[in-house]
Amino acid sequence: MRFIGAASLALALAVGFAIQSPAAGAAQAVRRAVERSRPGPPLDGRAVFRFDTFGDEQLWTDVLRMHEVLPNVAPATALAVGLKVDADALPRNVIQSLKAGTLKLDDPALTIQLLRLNAVVGVVGTVTDDGQLTKVGVTCALCHSTVDAAIVPGVGRRLDGWANTDLDVGVIVGLSPALDDATRAEFATWGPGMYDPRHHAFDGTNIVLLNTPSLPVVIPSIYGLRHVGFETYTADGPVSYWNSYVGVGQMGGHGSFSDPRISLSITQTPDLVTPKLPALLDYQLGLRTPAPPRGTVDQRAAARGKALFRDEARCSSCHRGPTLTDVLDGPTRSRQNSERGGLENTIRVITPSTA
């Protein structure tokens, strides 16, 4: 993400956020916020997860034209469809205004300022000195991070690895002027926290249809995956298989992915995804499962379930290891999900509208 000079950004925030502070103090606050929000080293796993678009602006900007849409979306609307704001990327006086309820969130110009600060979780924008949004991309954090809402609903510190079950991907993507009405209507049926990862893919040029009708599933959390042998979402490969598939085929990253089981082969050079998968995986595997909030688990029922899992139901005969998740026995360790009905269908192309 490119950042403008601190003085220009301070002026924009002073107007847009109605910050009532001296210009020098505002400039210092903005400089500190920008430095906090800058991505880390290229192969730092957390930086990859939070900030790396893998070059997927080729989908979100060049094809979906979301850079034309977001300047008309107010922060209040963005929060309503589940987008989150990283409080650590905001100047202190902005946080104070949010807490006091004096900051108006109905001005689309504020969305550009949040993108300028790299404060929208999972969305990276390129903003020019004169305030024009020229590029938009997304990162892994869009779906697999949320915030603790410590400031106001939708604004707080990041919770990496937590599924964003408020995120309405279908509605957000449906804002694209490039989609036809039928595709937009289908996406709108998904609902918050839902996504269909086998409905379509992006091959670097076109959005290709894999399966229809759409069968959306709940966006998963990605913490607690250490010692998990199969990717827990689809069981068709290890975690990095899914990272590669999503990074290239779903996010639209500039890279290569191939799986003949779903008749999908994408080759793009240079590959901006594959070299970063090890660092990304290391960070993911370090995300621990949080303890459930006090009072949310019936301990007696849990004890009965544990006995059932181990003894009567014999679940533990297949689901072994420290995580008790993977099926480690059986005729095949990796198989095509036949319930999707047609993973080997001929790929059809959704031609984006240029209207």
ZAKOLVO-980175 format. One record per residue: x, y, z of N, C-alpha, C in turn. Coordinates in steps of 0.1 Angstrom, whole numbers, padded with zeros to 4 digits, always signed. Each point is the difference from the previous one (the first is absolute). Layout:
<recs>
XYZXYZXYZ...
</recs>
This chain:
<recs>
+0008-0012+0000-0008+0012+0000+0009+0012+0000-0004+0010-0008+0008+0013+0000-0006+0010+0010+0008+0008+0006-0004+0009+0010+0004+0014-0005-0009+0010+0002+0004+0014-0004+0008+0006+0011+0005+0012-0002+0008+0007+0010-0009+0002+0013+0007+0000+0011-0007+0002+0013-0008+0013+0001+0006+0010-0006-0007+0013+0001-0014+0000-0007+0001-0006-0013-0013-0001-0008-0010-0009+0007+0005-0011+0006-0010-0009+0006-0005+0006+0013+0008+0008+0007-0005+0007+0012-0011+0009-0003+0002+0008-0011-0010+0009-0005-0013-0007-0003+0001-0011-0008-0012-0008-0004-0007-0005+0013+0007-0005+0009-0006-0005+0012-0006+0011+0009+0007+0012+0000-0006+0011+0008-0013+0004-0006-0002+0000-0013-0013+0003-0006-0010-0012+0001+0005-0011-0004-0009-0012-0001-0005-0005+0013+0009+0000+0010-0003-0006+0013-0004+0011+0010+0001+0013-0004-0004+0011+0009+0009-0001+0012+0013-0002-0001+0009-0001+0011+0003+0015+0005-0004+0003+0012+0002+0013+0005+0013+0000+0008+0012+0001-0007+0013+0000+0006+0009+0008-0009+0011+0006+0006+0009+0007-0008+0006-0008-0012+0003+0007-0011+0005-0007-0012+0013-0008+0003+0009+0005+0008+0012-0008+0003-0003-0012+0008-0009+0000+0010-0004-0011+0007-0007-0011-0008-0008+0005-0010-0007-0009-0009+0010-0007-0009+0010+0007-0005+0009-0006-0009+0008-0011+0007+0004+0003+0013+0008-0010+0008-0009-0012+0002-0013+0002+0003-0008-0012+0003-0002-0008-0013-0001+0006-0011-0002-0007-0013+0013-0007-0003+0012+0006+0002+0012-0007-0003+0002-0012+0008-0004+0001+0013+0001-0012+0009-0009-0011-0005-0013+0004-0004-0009-0010-0004+0004-0007-0013+0006+0008-0010+0005-0006-0012+0011-0010+0002+0009+0004+0009+0012-0009+0003-0005-0013+0006-0010+0001+0009-0005-0012+0006-0007-0009-0010-0006+0006-0010-0008-0008-0010+0008-0005-0011+0013+0003-0001+0008-0004-0012+0002-0015+0001-0001-0007-0011+0004-0015+0000+0014-0002+0005+0002-0012+0006+0014-0004+0004+0008-0006-0012+0010-0007+0003+0009-0006-0010-0008-0008-0010+0004-0001-0013-0008-0008-0010-0004-0014+0004+0009-0007+0007-0003-0014+0004-0003-0001+0014-0004+0010+0007-0005-0001+0013-0014-0005-0001-0003-0012+0007-0013-0006-0002-0012+0008+0004+0001+0008+0010-0011+0008+0005-0002+0011-0011+0011+0006-0005-0002+0011-0010-0006-0006-0013+0004-0012-0004-0006-0006-0011-0015-0002+0002-0004-0005+0012-0014-0003+0003-0008+0013+0000+0005+0010+0006-0007+0013+0002+0000+0009-0012+0011+0001-0007+0002+0011-0010+0003-0005-0014+0003-0012-0002+0005-0004-0014-0012-0004-0009-0002+0007-0011-0011-0003-0009+0004-0010-0010+0012-0004-0001+0005-0009-0010-0002+0005-0014-0002+0013-0002-0002+0005-0013-0015-0002-0004-0009-0002+0009-0014-0002-0004-0008+0012-0004+0007+0011-0001-0006+0012-0006-0004-0003-0014+0006-0010-0006-0004-0004-0014-0015-0004+0000-0005-0006+0011-0014-0003+0001-0008+0011+0005+0003+0005+0012-0008+0009+0007-0001+0014-0006+0011+0004-0007+0001+0013-0007-0003-0002-0015+0008-0008-0007-0001-0001-0014-0012-0006-0006-0006-0010+0008-0012-0007-0005-0012+0005+0008+0000-0001+0013-0012+0003+0008-0002+0015+0001+0011+0008-0002-0001+0015+0001-0005+0005+0013+0005-0006+0011-0005+0004+0013+0006+0014+0004+0010+0004-0007+0006+0013+0003-0010+0011-0004-0010-0003-0009-0010+0009-0004-0012+0000+0010-0001-0010+0008-0011-0002+0009+0003+0006+0013+0011-0004+0006+0003+0004+0014+0000+0014+0003+0003+0010-0009-0001+0014+0003-0014+0004+0003-0010-0008-0004-0014+0004+0003-0006-0007+0012+0009-0008+0007-0005-0008+0012+0004+0007+0012-0009+0004+0009+0003+0006+0013+0005-0010+0010+0008+0004+0009+0005-0010+0010-0012-0007+0008-0011+0007+0002-0011-0006+0007-0006-0012-0009+0000+0002-0013-0005-0010-0009+0010-0012+0000+0013+0003-0001+0011-0010+0000-0001-0008+0013-0002+0006+0011-0001-0007+0013-0012-0009+0000-0011+0005-0006-0013-0007+0000+0001-0013-0008+0009-0001-0010+0002-0013-0008+0012-0008+0005+0005+0004+0012+0009-0008+0007+0015+0003-0001+0003+0011-0008+0014+0004+0000+0004+0005+0013+0013-0002+0004+0005+0004+0013+0011+0011-0001+0002+0007+0011+0010+0011+0000+0010-0003+0011+0013+0000-0003+0010-0002+0009+0003+0012+0008-0003+0000+0013+0002+0012+0009+0014+0004+0001+0009-0010-0001+0015+0003+0002+0005+0009-0012-0008+0000-0011+0005+0008-0011-0006+0014+0000-0008+0004+0010-0007+0013+0001+0008+0009+0010+0000+0013-0003+0005+0010+0009-0008+0000+0013+0006+0003+0011-0006+0000+0013-0013+0009+0000+0001+0012-0006-0011+0009+0001-0012-0005-0008+0003-0008-0010-0011-0006-0008-0007-0010+0009+0007-0008+0007-0005-0010+0009-0009+0007+0011+0005+0011+0005-0007+0007+0010-0013+0005-0005+0000+0005-0013-0013+0005-0006-0010-0012-0002+0006-0011-0004-0009-0012-0001-0007-0004+0013+0008+0000+0010-0005-0004+0013-0011+0010+0005+0003+0013-0003-0009+0010+0005-0013+0001-0009+0001-0006-0012-0012+0000-0009-0001+0013-0008+0011+0008+0000+0000+0012-0008+0005-0001-0014+0005-0012-0004+0005-0002-0013-0011-0005-0009-0004+0007-0010-0010-0004-0009+0005-0010-0010-0006-0012-0001+0004-0010-0009-0008-0002-0012-0007+0010-0004-0009+0000-0012+0006+0007-0012+0013+0004+0001+0006+0007-0011+0010-0010-0008-0003-0003-0012+0009-0009-0008+0014+0005-0001+0003+0013+0002+0014+0004-0001+0008-0006+0012-0007-0003+0010+0008-0006+0012+0005-0014-0004-0008-0007-0009+0005-0013-0004+0013+0001-0007+0002+0010-0008+0013+0002-0006+0011+0003+0010-0003+0007+0010+0010+0003+0010+0004-0012+0008-0010-0009+0003+0003-0013+0007+0009-0009-0009-0003+0000-0013+0008-0008-0009+0014+0006-0001+0001+0013+0000+0013+0007+0000+0009-0004+0012-0007-0002+0012+0007-0004+0012+0002-0015+0001-0005-0008-0010+0001-0014+0000-0007-0006+0012-0011+0006+0003-0008-0003+0012-0011-0010-0002-0004-0002-0012-0011-0009-0003+0005-0014-0001-0004-0009+0009+0006-0013+0002-0002-0008-0013+0011-0005-0006-0001-0008-0012-0002+0007-0013-0001+0013+0000-0001+0008-0013+0011+0010-0001+0007-0001-0011+0012+0009-0003-0004+0009-0012+0001+0013+0002-0002+0009-0010+0011+0009-0004+0002+0004-0012+0010+0010-0004-0007+0013-0003+0003+0010+0008-0006+0013-0001+0010+0011-0004-0004+0008-0010+0009+0010-0005+0000+0012+0009+0010+0009-0002+0001+0012+0008-0013+0009+0000-0008-0001-0011-0012+0008-0001-0012-0008+0005+0002-0011+0006-0011-0008+0006-0007-0009-0009+0006-0004-0011-0007-0009-0009+0005-0015+0003-0010-0008+0001+0002-0015+0002+0003-0006-0013+0012-0005-0003+0003-0005-0013+0001-0015+0000+0003-0006+0011+0001-0015+0000-0006-0005+0013-0006-0012-0001-0005-0007+0012+0004-0015-0001+0005-0005+0011+0003-0015+0001-0005-0005+0014+0000-0013+0002-0004-0005+0013+0011-0010+0004-0001-0003+0013+0010-0009+0006-0007-0011+0008+0008-0009+0005-0006-0012+0007-0008+0005+0012+0003+0012+0006-0006+0005+0012-0015+0004-0003-0003+0002-0012-0014+0004-0003-0010-0009+0006+0002-0013-0002-0010-0010+0004+0004-0007+0013+0013+0000+0003+0005-0008+0012+0006+0009+0011-0005+0012+0001+0003+0009+0011-0012+0008+0004-0001+0003+0012-0011+0009+0005+0007+0010+0010-0008+0007+0007+0006+0009+0010-0008-0002+0013+0006+0005+0011-0007-0002+0013-0011+0010+0004-0002+0010-0010-0010+0010+0002+0001+0007+0013+0013+0002+0004+0002+0007+0013-0003+0015-0001+0000+0006-0012-0002+0014-0002-0015+0002-0002-0005-0005-0011-0015+0000-0003-0002-0012-0008-0012-0005-0003-0002-0012-0008+0007+0001-0013+0008-0010-0003+0007+0000-0013+0014+0007+0000+0003+0006+0011+0013+0007+0002+0007-0005+0012+0012-0005-0001+0007-0004+0011+0013-0007-0004+0006-0007+0009+0013-0007-0003-0002-0013-0008+0009-0003-0009-0002-0012-0008+0000-0013+0008-0008-0009-0005+0000-0014+0006+0003-0009-0012+0012-0001-0003+0004-0009-0012-0004-0014+0002-0004-0006-0010-0004-0014+0000-0015-0002+0003-0007+0010+0005-0014-0001+0003-0008+0002-0013-0009-0008-0003-0009+0002-0011-0008+0012+0001-0001+0008-0010-0008+0012+0000-0014-0004-0004-0008-0005+0010-0013-0005-0003-0011+0011-0003+0005+0013+0001-0009+0011-0003+0002+0004-0015+0010-0005-0006+0004+0005-0013-0010-0006-0011-0006+0009-0007-0009-0004-0011+0007+0001-0013+0008-0010-0003+0008+0000-0013-0009+0002-0012-0011-0007+0000-0009+0000-0012-0005+0014-0003-0004+0007+0010-0005+0014-0001+0011+0009-0005+0012-0001+0007+0011+0008-0004+0004-0002-0014+0003-0012-0004+0004-0003-0014-0011+0004-0010-0013-0001+0005-0011+0003-0009-0001+0015-0003+0008+0008+0007+0000+0015-0003+0008+0002-0013+0007-0010-0005+0009+0002-0012-0009+0003-0012+0004+0011-0007-0008+0003-0013+0003-0010-0011+0010-0009+0002+0004-0010-0010-0009-0012-0001-0007-0003+0011-0008-0013+0000-0013+0002-0006-0005-0011-0006-0014+0000-0006-0010-0002+0012-0012+0003-0003-0011+0000+0010-0002-0014+0006+0001-0010-0008-0002-0014+0006+0011-0003+0010+0012+0003-0003+0011-0003+0009-0001+0008+0012-0003+0013-0001-0002+0008+0011-0011-0005+0010-0011-0004-0006-0011-0005+0008+0003-0013+0007+0008-0009-0007+0004-0012+0007+0009+0003+0012+0010+0009-0002+0009+0003+0011-0008+0006+0012-0010+0008-0003-0008+0006+0010-0007-0010+0009-0002-0012-0004-0007-0010+0008+0010-0007+0010+0013+0003+0000+0009-0007+0009-0002+0004+0014-0001+0013+0003-0002+0005+0014+0013+0002+0007-0001+0007+0012+0012+0003+0008+0007-0013+0004+0013+0000-0001+0009-0011+0005+0000-0012-0009-0006+0001-0012-0001-0011-0009+0007+0003-0013+0006-0011-0006+0007+0002-0012+0001-0014-0007-0001+0000-0013+0001-0012-0008+0014-0001-0007+0009-0008+0006+0014+0000-0006+0001-0009-0012-0010-0007-0004+0000-0009-0011-0010+0004-0011-0005+0012+0001-0009+0005-0010+0007+0006-0012+0011+0007+0002+0006+0006-0011+0015+0001+0003+0008+0004-0010+0014+0003+0002+0004+0011-0010+0012+0006+0003+0005+0010-0009+0013-0005-0006+0001+0000-0013+0012-0006-0006+0010+0010-0005-0001+0012+0005+0009+0011-0004-0005+0009-0010-0011-0005-0007-0007+0008-0010-0015+0000+0002-0005-0011+0002-0015-0002+0001-0004-0006+0013-0012+0003+0004-0007-0007+0011-0006-0013-0006+0004-0011+0004-0005-0013-0006-0009-0007+0010-0011-0005-0006-0010-0007+0009+0004-0015+0001+0001-0004+0013+0004-0014+0003-0013-0009+0002-0009+0005+0009-0011-0008+0004-0013+0009+0001-0011-0005-0003-0013+0007+0002-0011-0010+0002-0009+0003+0009-0002+0012+0007+0010+0002+0011+0001+0013+0005+0009+0003+0011-0004-0007+0013+0010-0005+0007-0002-0007+0013+0009+0007+0010-0004+0012+0005+0009+0007+0010+0002-0008+0013+0011+0002+0006+0003-0006+0013+0005+0011+0009+0000-0003+0013+0005+0010+0010+0015+0002-0002+0004+0013+0000+0014+0003+0000+0007-0006+0013+0010-0007-0002+0006-0007+0012+0010+0009+0007+0002-0002+0013+0011+0005+0008+0012-0008-0004+0012+0006+0001+0012-0008-0004+0010-0001+0011-0004+0002+0012+0009-0002+0011-0001-0015+0004+0010-0005+0008+0000-0013+0005+0003-0011-0011+0007+0004-0010+0003-0010-0011+0013-0007+0001+0008+0003+0010+0012-0008+0002-0003-0014+0003+0007-0009-0006-0002-0015+0001-0012-0005-0008-0006+0009-0007-0011-0005-0009+0005-0004-0013-0001-0013-0003+0006-0005-0013-0008+0003-0012-0013+0000+0000-0008+0004-0011-0005+0014+0002-0002+0007-0011-0006+0013+0001-0015-0002+0005-0004+0006+0011-0012-0003+0006-0012+0005-0007+0001+0008-0010-0011+0006-0006-0006-0009-0011+0008-0006-0008-0005-0009-0010+0007-0014+0000+0010-0002+0008+0007-0012+0001+0006-0005-0013+0003+0009-0009+0005-0005-0013+0015+0004-0001+0006+0004+0011+0015+0002-0001+0004+0007+0013+0013+0002+0002+0005+0006+0012-0003+0015+0000+0003+0007+0011-0003+0014+0001+0005+0008-0011+0013-0002-0005+0005+0008-0010-0006-0002-0014-0006-0012-0001-0008-0002-0013-0011+0010+0000-0007+0001+0011-0012+0010+0000+0005+0014-0001+0011+0003+0007+0006+0014-0002+0003+0003-0014+0005-0010-0007+0004+0002-0014-0013+0002-0009-0010-0009+0003-0012+0001-0008-0007+0013+0002-0001+0004+0012-0007+0013+0003+0008+0012-0005+0013+0000+0003+0008+0011-0004+0000+0003-0014+0000-0011-0008+0000+0002-0015-0014+0000-0006-0008-0010+0003-0013-0002-0006-0011+0008+0005+0000+0003+0013-0011+0008+0007+0004+0014+0002+0011+0003+0006+0004+0014+0002+0004+0006-0013+0005-0008-0010+0004+0005-0013+0015+0004+0000+0008-0006+0009+0014+0004+0000+0007-0005-0013+0011+0007-0003+0008-0003-0012+0009-0011+0003-0005-0012-0002+0008-0012+0003-0005-0012-0008+0005-0012+0004-0003-0012-0007-0006-0010+0009-0011-0008-0005-0006-0010+0008-0006-0010-0010+0001-0013+0004-0005-0010-0009-0006-0012+0009-0012-0004-0004-0006-0012+0007-0009-0006-0011+0004-0011-0006-0009-0007-0010-0013-0005+0005-0001-0002+0014-0012-0005+0005-0012+0010-0002+0004+0012+0000-0011+0010-0003+0002+0007-0013+0008-0006-0009+0002+0005-0014+0004+0014+0000+0009+0003+0009+0005+0014+0001+0015+0001-0001+0005+0007-0009+0015+0002-0002+0002+0015-0003+0008+0007+0008+0002+0014-0002+0016+0002+0001+0005+0006-0010+0014+0003-0001+0003+0014-0002+0006+0007+0009+0004+0014-0002+0014+0002+0005+0008+0008-0007+0013+0003+0004+0002+0015+0000+0007+0005+0009+0006-0007+0012-0011-0004+0010+0004-0011+0007-0009-0005+0010+0002+0008+0013-0010+0008+0004+0001+0008+0011-0007-0006+0013-0004-0013-0002-0007-0006+0011+0008-0012+0006+0005-0009-0008+0006-0012+0005+0013+0003+0008+0009+0009-0003+0011+0002+0008-0003+0005+0014-0012+0005+0003-0004+0006+0013-0008-0010+0008-0003-0012-0005-0008-0009+0007+0006-0006+0012+0014-0002+0000+0006-0005+0013-0001+0010+0011+0003+0012-0002-0001+0010+0010-0015+0002+0005-0009+0000-0009-0014+0001+0003-0004-0012+0009+0004-0012-0004-0004-0012+0008+0006+0001+0014+0013+0004+0001+0006+0002+0013-0009+0009+0009-0004+0011-0005-0008+0009+0008-0014-0006+0004-0006-0007-0010-0013-0006+0003+0001-0011+0011+0011-0008-0001+0001-0011+0009+0003+0005+0014+0004+0013+0001+0003+0006+0013-0013+0006+0007-0011+0000-0008-0012+0006+0006-0008-0010+0008+0000+0002+0013-0006-0010+0009-0015+0002+0002-0007-0011+0002-0014+0000+0002-0003+0008+0013-0008+0010+0000-0003+0007+0013-0009-0008+0009+0002+0002+0013-0009-0006+0009-0014+0005-0001-0010-0009+0002-0014+0005-0001-0003+0010+0011-0008+0010-0002-0004+0009+0011-0006-0008+0011+0002+0005+0012-0005-0006+0012-0015-0001+0000-0005-0012+0003-0015-0002+0000-0006-0004-0013+0008-0002-0010-0006-0003-0014+0001-0015-0002+0007-0008+0008+0001-0014-0002-0007-0008+0012-0009-0009-0003-0006-0009+0010+0010-0011+0003+0008+0001+0011+0010-0009+0003-0005-0015+0001-0011-0001+0006-0006-0014+0002-0003-0006-0014-0006+0008-0009-0003-0005-0013+0013-0003-0007+0010+0008+0002+0013-0002-0007+0006-0013+0005-0001-0003+0012+0005-0013+0006-0007-0012-0006-0013+0001-0002-0008-0010-0006+0004-0002-0015+0002+0011-0007+0005-0001-0013+0014-0006-0002+0009+0003+0009+0013-0006+0000-0001-0015+0001-0008-0005+0009-0001-0014+0002-0006-0006-0012-0010+0006-0006-0006-0005-0013+0010+0000-0011+0008+0010-0001+0010+0001-0011+0010-0011+0002+0004-0003+0012+0011-0010+0002-0005-0014+0000-0012-0002+0005-0005-0014+0003-0011-0004-0010-0013+0003+0004-0012-0005-0007+0000+0003-0015+0003+0012-0003-0001+0004-0015+0013-0004-0007+0011-0003+0007+0013-0004-0006+0005+0010-0010-0003+0013+0002+0005+0010-0009+0016+0000+0001+0005-0003+0011+0015+0001+0002+0007-0011-0008-0007-0010-0005+0006-0010-0008+0006+0005-0013-0006+0011-0005+0005+0007-0012+0006+0014+0003-0007+0007+0009+0005+0014+0003+0010-0001+0011+0013+0001-0003+0010-0002+0009+0009+0013+0001+0011-0002+0008+0009+0011+0001-0004+0010+0010+0009+0010+0002-0003+0010+0011-0012+0009-0004-0003+0001-0013-0012+0009-0003-0013-0008-0002+0001-0013-0001-0012-0009-0001-0008+0004-0012+0006+0005-0011-0008+0005-0011+0001-0009-0012+0012-0004-0004+0002-0007-0013-0004-0014+0000-0005-0004-0011-0002-0015-0003+0013-0005-0005+0007-0007+0008+0014-0005-0004+0000-0014-0005-0012-0007+0000-0001-0013-0006-0010+0000-0011+0001-0010-0009-0010-0001-0010+0006-0003-0014-0008-0003-0010+0006-0004-0013+0007+0011-0007-0004+0013+0002+0006+0011-0006+0002+0011+0010+0011+0007-0001+0003+0011+0009-0003+0014-0006-0003+0000-0013-0004+0012-0007-0009-0003-0011-0013+0004+0001-0009-0004-0011-0009+0012-0004-0005-0001-0011-0009+0011-0006-0013+0000+0008-0005+0011+0002-0013+0002+0008-0011-0003-0010-0005-0012+0000-0010-0004-0010-0013+0007+0002-0003+0005+0012-0012+0006+0003-0003+0013-0007+0011+0006-0005-0001+0012-0007-0007-0002-0014+0000-0012-0005-0008-0003-0012+0005+0007-0012+0012-0003-0005+0004+0006-0013+0013+0008+0001+0009-0004+0009+0012+0007+0001+0008-0002-0013-0003-0010-0008+0008-0002-0013-0008+0005-0012-0010+0008+0003-0008+0006-0011+0010+0010-0008-0004+0001-0013+0008+0010-0008-0001+0014+0006+0011+0006+0002+0000+0014+0005-0007+0009-0010-0009+0008+0005-0007+0010-0008+0005+0014+0005+0000+0009-0009+0005+0014+0002-0011+0010+0003+0001+0007+0011-0009+0012+0003+0007+0012-0006-0005+0005-0011+0006+0012-0006-0004+0012+0007+0009+0008+0006-0003+0012+0007-0006+0010-0009-0010+0007+0005-0006+0011-0008+0009+0012-0001+0001+0007-0011+0008+0012-0001-0009+0012+0001-0013-0002+0003-0009+0012+0000+0003+0009+0012
</recs>
